[in-house]
């Protein structure tokens, strides 16, 4: 985890706050080592474990080869492949033990485009984030922290609320910059550190009229002034028990953002959704072979009409979404495997990793050498749940990737 490797976190101060947090730090790092996917996949920008001081510089790069075979709705068959790399350079400075400023530059280079275009936009230019060849600032924020009490950050940051059950870091609602994508959250993120292990999170996110800065799927639309701020609330417990690694409850509220009829001239409604997430373990240890199970269940009560979703029939689109992951950790030292299956209704519009009206079955192998180097192999089958109107068949897609991730400190 790059943030934890930074010199900003290498020094500790002789004060009561640091002593009070020592056991929580050790416990949290053990959880992250055991169950956060492939390097930095589960870390919010403002996650801080130790008192801050001085300057820290860090970098990471993720390189992958991606290929997919598509059976499209018009009976055509397509094959697509891409070699791509995402790089990021991060700097941070601690003014005091309680205040720091962070900035990061991120870019994507591929065999299709590696032109290094500087993009400084409020919304992402593609469905998933930056386009190939783009460079942007994906972090730029001030953070005020009192370790055992709260963290408050203001600016551009990464927000991630994911399952922590082994080799997967899946999310139905919020996971900025997953895989090789680059996207972000503009706004405020506050965390209040309760002594009972349950941490409330509040995110106020600013949305551009041109679109969101992270993945929000159509027919969500932010042109209306009332949709400019969206709200996210989460209560999460990451304290280990004999059974649980994680327990989370999320609420997303996006006022005046849902185009009920799928068109700008139609009805506009509030979109809100609830997610329950858990990760379980057996046996109770962090080394040797072990089983990790994670699950998410989400529901959006107000969705677009079936007609707006391109489906036959009356009424609204299905707002139910869920997924389950099972991971066998360290079958051999540093080698783990996992399977994931999910089903997402046409009315679920928040997930960056699951498309609406689709089922997804995935197998993943992971070699995690240490906290700085990982290799992942994935093969995945996706299929539409319901066939769209005016299409000859359901869309089906088989894809795989080979991916390396490396991260380290410069200073």
RARABEL-V279380 format. One record per backbone hydrogen bond with DSSP energy under -0.5 kcal/mol. CO is the residue of the C=O (numbers start at 0). NH is the residue of the N-H. Records with the same first field share a line. If there is no record, write none. Layout:
BEGIN
CO = NH ; NH
END
This chain:
BEGIN
0 = 3 ; 4
1 = 4 ; 5
2 = 5
5 = 8
6 = 9 ; 10
12 = 14
14 = 17 ; 18
15 = 19
16 = 20
17 = 21
18 = 21
20 = 24
21 = 25
22 = 26
23 = 27
24 = 28
25 = 29
26 = 30
27 = 31
28 = 32
29 = 33
30 = 34
35 = 40
36 = 38
39 = 42
41 = 43
43 = 46
53 = 93
55 = 91
56 = 409 ; 410
57 = 89
58 = 407
59 = 87
60 = 405
61 = 85
62 = 403
63 = 83
64 = 401
65 = 81
66 = 399
67 = 79
68 = 397
69 = 71 ; 77
70 = 395
71 = 74
72 = 391 ; 392
75 = 71
77 = 69
79 = 67
81 = 65 ; 83
82 = 110
83 = 63
84 = 108
85 = 61
86 = 106
87 = 59
88 = 104
89 = 57
90 = 102
91 = 55
92 = 94 ; 100
93 = 53
96 = 51
97 = 144
98 = 94 ; 95
99 = 142
100 = 92
101 = 140
102 = 90
103 = 137 ; 138
104 = 88
105 = 135
106 = 86
107 = 132
108 = 84
112 = 109
115 = 117
116 = 118 ; 134
128 = 125
130 = 133
132 = 116
133 = 107
134 = 118
135 = 105 ; 137
138 = 103
139 = 155
140 = 101
141 = 153
142 = 99 ; 144
143 = 151
145 = 148 ; 149
148 = 192
149 = 145
150 = 190
151 = 143
152 = 188
153 = 141
154 = 186
155 = 139
156 = 184
157 = 44
158 = 175
160 = 173
165 = 36
169 = 162
170 = 352
173 = 160
174 = 177
177 = 180
181 = 129
184 = 156 ; 186
185 = 205
186 = 154
187 = 203
188 = 152
189 = 201
190 = 150 ; 192
191 = 193 ; 199
193 = 196
196 = 198 ; 237
197 = 193 ; 199
198 = 235
199 = 191
200 = 233
201 = 189
202 = 204 ; 231
203 = 187
204 = 229
207 = 210
210 = 207
211 = 123
212 = 183
216 = 219
218 = 258
223 = 226
224 = 227
227 = 206
229 = 204
230 = 252
231 = 202
232 = 250
233 = 200
234 = 248
235 = 198
236 = 246
242 = 280
243 = 240
245 = 278
246 = 236
247 = 276
248 = 234
249 = 274
250 = 232
251 = 272
252 = 230 ; 254
253 = 256 ; 270
256 = 220 ; 258
257 = 259 ; 268
258 = 261
259 = 304
262 = 265
266 = 259 ; 260
268 = 256 ; 257
270 = 253
271 = 301
272 = 251
273 = 298
274 = 249
275 = 296
276 = 247
277 = 294
278 = 244 ; 245
279 = 292
281 = 290
282 = 284
289 = 328
290 = 281
291 = 326
292 = 279
293 = 324
294 = 277
295 = 322
296 = 275
297 = 320
298 = 273 ; 300
300 = 302
303 = 316
304 = 308
305 = 310
306 = 309
309 = 388
314 = 305
317 = 346
318 = 299
319 = 344
320 = 297
321 = 342
322 = 295
323 = 340
324 = 293
325 = 338
326 = 291 ; 328
327 = 336
328 = 289
331 = 334
333 = 335 ; 367
334 = 330 ; 331
335 = 365
336 = 327
337 = 363
338 = 325
339 = 361
340 = 323
341 = 359
342 = 321
343 = 356 ; 357
344 = 347
346 = 348
348 = 216
356 = 384
357 = 343
358 = 382
359 = 341
360 = 380
361 = 339
362 = 378
363 = 337
364 = 376
365 = 335 ; 367
366 = 368 ; 374
369 = 372
371 = 406
372 = 368 ; 369
373 = 404
374 = 366
375 = 402
376 = 364
377 = 400
378 = 362
379 = 398
380 = 360
381 = 396
382 = 358
387 = 390
394 = 383
395 = 70
396 = 381
397 = 68
398 = 379
399 = 66
400 = 377
401 = 64
402 = 375
403 = 62
404 = 373
405 = 60
407 = 58
END
